[in-house]
Amino acid sequence: MSGAEAKGVDAVDRALAILRCYEERKTALTLTEIAECTGLYKSTVLRLAASLEASGFLIRHGDKTYSLGAELMRLGSLYVRSFRLEEHVRPILRTLLRETGESASFFRREGGRRLCLFREDSHHSIRDHIHEGDLLSLNKGAAGRVLTRFDPSTLNPRQLADRLAHMPETSFGERDRETAAIAVPVFGPDGGLTGTLSISGPTTRFAPADISRMTPPLLKAARELSERIGGGGRWTS
């Protein structure tokens, strides 16, 4: 990479760092606040902010603060319209099936129940039988517990971190006396709970040693899927 190219990449990285300073409680920032957030000199921030303002990514107000511009809303709207959850979830489920040998599902909450939105069935002749589109109870099963107990809007950061540290949720014989499951949360672009990834099968194949073997790939899948859809920060906060 030439010196000019490297300088151009640095400028892009710095501009993106400025945009990442904005949060739900920080919607208008001064040059000083942006400089403190990014570690850049105020002169550098001023120059980059002018470029971002000219492109519609920032708005400069009369009190000399900056807020996010309409161009970001336009791009966000395009992202939402082009976003297809299945394109992200399906490969994750297939990887989980390959690595664990058990059925992998993605559930979302629908009112007072949980919906099996996507599913990849185990190749074992004996397995639990759930189909895409099935509505199940929220009160039974590991996936149901994740969906009812893991809403970030009801948890402070410390509580959220503590619950993540104790993942996965487990269930044995709750929905069906011969079925076991483990489940973890998946977070979306708004930081909320988008759904849950679950691995399920006969209790005979969910001994402690089996769960220990299946937990790392399940946690990895939840982090990867959350990252893909914009909620990975919840797993690292």
Residue pairs with C-beta under 8 A, 6 or more apart in sequence:
1 9
11 48
14 38
14 40
14 44
14 48
15 48
15 51
15 52
15 57
17 37
17 38
17 40
18 34
18 37
18 38
18 40
18 45
18 48
18 49
18 52
18 58
19 52
19 57
19 58
19 68
19 72
21 29
21 33
21 34
21 37
21 38
22 29
22 67
22 68
26 33
27 67
27 68
28 61
28 65
28 66
28 67
29 37
29 65
29 66
29 67
30 64
30 65
30 66
31 42
31 45
31 46
31 49
31 64
31 66
32 42
34 40
34 45
34 49
34 66
35 41
35 42
35 45
38 45
40 48
49 58
49 60
49 66
52 58
52 69
53 59
53 60
53 66
53 69
55 69
55 71
56 69
56 70
56 71
57 68
57 69
57 71
57 72
58 66
58 67
58 68
58 69
59 66
59 67
59 68
59 69
59 70
60 66
61 67
83 229
85 117
85 229
86 118
88 225
88 228
88 229
89 106
89 117
89 118
89 225
90 118
90 120
92 104
92 106
92 197
92 221
92 224
92 225
93 104
93 105
93 106
93 118
93 119
93 120
93 197
94 104
94 120
95 217
95 221
96 104
96 120
96 197
96 199
96 217
96 218
96 221
97 103
97 104
97 120
97 121
97 122
97 123
99 217
100 199
100 213
100 214
100 217
100 218
101 122
101 123
101 124
102 122
102 124
102 127
102 199
102 200
102 201
102 205
102 214
103 119
103 120
103 121
103 122
103 127
103 128
103 130
103 199
103 200
103 201
104 119
104 120
104 197
104 198
104 199
105 116
105 118
105 119
105 120
105 130
105 143
105 197
105 198
105 199
105 200
106 116
106 117
106 118
106 119
106 186
106 195
106 196
106 197
106 198
107 114
107 115
107 116
107 117
107 136
107 143
107 144
107 147
107 183
107 195
107 196
107 198
108 114
108 115
108 117
108 147
108 194
108 195
109 115
109 138
109 147
109 148
109 193
109 195
110 135
112 138
113 135
113 136
113 137
113 138
114 135
114 136
114 137
114 138
114 141
114 143
114 144
114 147
114 196
115 133
115 134
115 135
116 130
116 131
116 132
116 133
116 134
116 135
116 136
117 132
117 195
118 132
119 130
119 131
119 132
121 127
122 201
124 201
124 205
126 202
127 201
127 202
128 176
128 179
128 181
128 200
128 201
128 202
130 136
130 200
136 143
136 144
136 175
137 144
137 175
138 144
138 147
138 148
139 148
140 171
140 174
140 175
141 171
141 174
141 175
141 181
141 183
141 198
142 168
142 169
142 170
142 171
142 181
142 182
142 183
142 198
143 169
143 181
143 183
143 196
143 198
145 169
145 171
145 183
146 169
146 183
146 184
146 185
146 193
146 196
147 193
147 195
147 196
149 163
149 169
150 163
150 185
150 193
150 196
151 192
151 193
152 160
152 187
152 191
152 192
152 193
152 234
153 192
155 163
157 237
160 234
160 237
161 237
164 185
164 234
164 235
167 184
167 185
167 215
167 219
167 222
168 182
168 183
168 184
168 211
168 215
168 218
168 219
169 182
169 183
169 184
170 180
170 181
170 182
170 211
171 180
171 181
171 182
171 183
172 180
172 203
172 206
173 179
173 180
173 203
178 202
178 203
179 200
179 201
179 202
179 203
180 200
180 201
180 202
180 203
180 205
180 206
181 198
181 199
181 200
181 201
181 206
182 198
182 199
182 200
182 206
182 211
182 214
182 215
182 218
183 196
183 197
183 198
183 199
184 196
184 197
184 218
184 219
184 221
184 222
185 193
185 195
185 196
185 222
185 234
186 193
186 194
186 195
186 196
186 197
186 222
186 225
186 226
186 229
186 231
187 193
187 194
187 226
187 229
187 231
187 232
187 233
187 234
187 235
188 194
188 226
188 229
188 230
188 231
189 229
189 230
189 231
190 231
191 231
191 233
191 234
192 231
194 226
194 229
194 231
197 218
197 221
197 222
197 225
199 214
199 218
222 235
223 232
223 235
226 232
226 234
226 235
227 235
